[in-house]
C-alpha cells in the first residue's frame, strides 16, 4: 500500500512537470482572443480546434478528432509518403507572451509507422487586428530529410458559410473559383510562383465575408496553398495549410514563412489591397511610373537586328535610322533584340555585340545618336537561358543547371525563326534553362549588363524570368525550393542597382508571372501573365505585340485595355517605316497623341466598373466595347470605346455616373478634341476607337 502511494505521487509530480502550467485536468483549451477573432487550441497536442470571426459569426471548427496543427513529410527508402502528424505529438511547452502563443514539440517525434525521429517543431501564433499570424520552424537532427512542412493545418472549410440555402465558399482569384467546396472535395493546391501573388482568398457568399490566406515570405521560394479533405463521408472536412517543400537535410534548420489568416469585408482584390499590398511595398518596394521610364512608354518599337540562324536585318550603325522611323510617328523608345553574339535566341549568355553587326564602340555611337534625337534605347536579354553549344557552357556553366529530381536537365530545346528548318524545330540552337543563383551565372550576366550601361544603354528587357519551381542540382548553395526564383530576383536587383550607379535612370522590363519583379520594373510581358497582380498593383502594365500591317483590331483592343503596344512589323523584322505599314503607323501616331494627353486616366489609372463610369442611354451597339477608367489619385474618369465592326456605330452618352448634365471631351484619332455637354450622341468609325474624358488637367 505504502509503495503504491509513493508511485502515485511520483506519477502526479511527473505529469505536473511535463505539462504547461495553464493545463487543467483533462483535455483543456487555450484561447487567443481579441475584438475581431477567437482561436481555440487544444492544450494536449496543440491542434487548432476553432477559429471564429466575431464580426460575421463564421466558424472554422472541424470534428475534434480530425483537428490538426502541422504535418511533416519525411520519406524513407520504403515509405516515400511517410508522414509525421503534429496532432499525434504531445506538446512539450506552451507559453503565452502578450498576444503571441508559442508552441513546442520536442524530440523524439513519432511518424505514422511508429519510428521516432530527433526532430523539434516550434510554432508561433500571434493575434492581429483582423485575424492571426502563424509561423513554424523545424530543427531536423534525424537521419532523414524533411521534404514537406505543412502548417497551420486549420479545418472546417466545408462549413465556413454555414448550411443555409445561399451558403457557398469560393476560392479566389480565378480560375481557382472553379474548385467547389463540397463533398467529395479531394485535394487542391495553388502554387506560388505561378499564382501572381502570394495569397488566395476564401469568400463566404451568404456571410458576405472573406478569409485572406496570405504568406508573407521575404524569400521567393516555391510553396503551395493546399486544401485537403480528411475524414470519411459524411463527416469529412476540408483543411487549409501552407505547404513548404524545403528538403531540409539532417542537421539543418527550416524557418517557415509567416501565414496570415485575416477575415475581411469585400472581395479578394479588397483583401489584397488591405493586407498584401502594404506588406509587399513595405518589405520589397514597388516600381512606379515616376521612377521607371519604361513604364511610362505606351508604345515602343521592338526589332531583331539578327535572327538565330545568322540572318542580318540591320547592323548596329543602322539603329539610329530605326529610331528615326519610330520617331516620325511619335514613338520615342526602341528595343533592340539579336544584337549580341549569335543573334536573337542564340549565343546566350554572351551579351556582347556580334562581330558581324559591329563593336562596343559602334553601339556607343549609335545609342548617343538616338539620345540626340530624344529616343531611348534598351536591349533584349534572357538571364535564365544558356546556349549549350558555347565554350562558356562547356567549361563552367554546365554545372549551373536546373535539374529534375532524377538529376537530368529539366528542359533542353531551342527557338528558331530565320529559316524554314529552324521554324520546324530541326536546326534550332540548343538551349537550356539555367540557375542564376550560381555565381558564374550571376556575375557573368552582371559584367555584361554593366558594360551596356557604360556605353549608354537606357535599360534591359529580361525575358523568361519565371524559371520554375524546384531545382534539385546538388551543387546549388540555395535550397531546392528557393534557388531558381530567388536567384533571378537577386540578379535583377543587382543589375538595376549597379547599372543605375553607372547610368542613372537605367530601367528594366520583365517577362514574368511573379510579383517580386515589380520591385525592379513595372512594365511586364505579356497581357494575361500579370493580370491578377494588376488588380492589386495598378502601377504595373502588361504588353501586347502588334505584328501585321492591317491589324487595327489588336491595336484598338490593347489601347482600350490599357496595355503597352510593342510595335514589331513583320514579326520583329522591320520598322514602322515599312511602306505597307504606313496606314497603321499613321493611326498609331494619332492614337498615341490622345493617350499621351489622357495618360493619367487611361494608361496610369485603374479600371472601374461600367456603372461607375460613362453611362449610356441605350445598350452598346454590336461590336462596340467600352472600358472605364479612373485616375490615381484624383479620381478623374474616362472611357475608351472600340468598334470592331465594319459599319459606323451610333450611340448616345448619358453622363458620367453621378455627374448629370456636366461636360465631357470626346477624342477621335485625327480630329481635334470636341467638348460635349451630356447627354450627347457620338459616332465610332469601323475598326476605330474613341476616348471620352471628364475635363481637367490630364497631366
Secondary structure, DSSP 8 states (H G I E B T S, - for coil): -HHHHHHHHHHHHHHHHHS-TT--SSS-EEEEE-SSEEEEEETTT--EEEEEETTT--EE---GGG---EEEE---SS-TT-EEEGGGS--SEEEEETTEEEEEE-S-EE-TTS-EE-EEEEEEEEE-SSEEEEEEEEEE-SSS-B-EEEEEEEE-GGGTT-SSTT--EEEESTTGGGS--SSS--EEEEEETTSSSSEEEEEETTTTEEEEEEEE-SS---EEEEEEEES-TTS-EEEEEEEE---B-TT-EEE--EEEEEEESS-HHHHIIIIIHHHHHHHH----GGG-HHHH-SEEEEEESB-TT--BS--GGGHHHHHHHHHTTT--EEEEES-BTTSTTSSTT--SB-TTT--HHHHHHHHHHHHHTT-EEEEEEESSEEETTSHHHHHTGGGSB-B-TTSSBS-EE----SSHHHHTTSS---EEEB-TTSHHHHHHHHHHHHHHHHTT--EEEEE-----S----TT-SS-TTTHHHHHHHHHHHHHHHHHHHHSTT-EEEEE-S-GGGGGT-SBEESTTTSHHHHHH-TT-B-EEEE-STT-HHHHHHHHHTT-EEEE-HHHHTS-TT-GGGHHHHHHHHHHHHHHHHTHHHHTSSEEE-GGGSEEESS---TTEEEEEEE-TTT--EEEEEEE-SSS-EEEEEEEETT-TT-EEEEEETTS--EEEESSEEEEE-TTEEEEEE-SS---
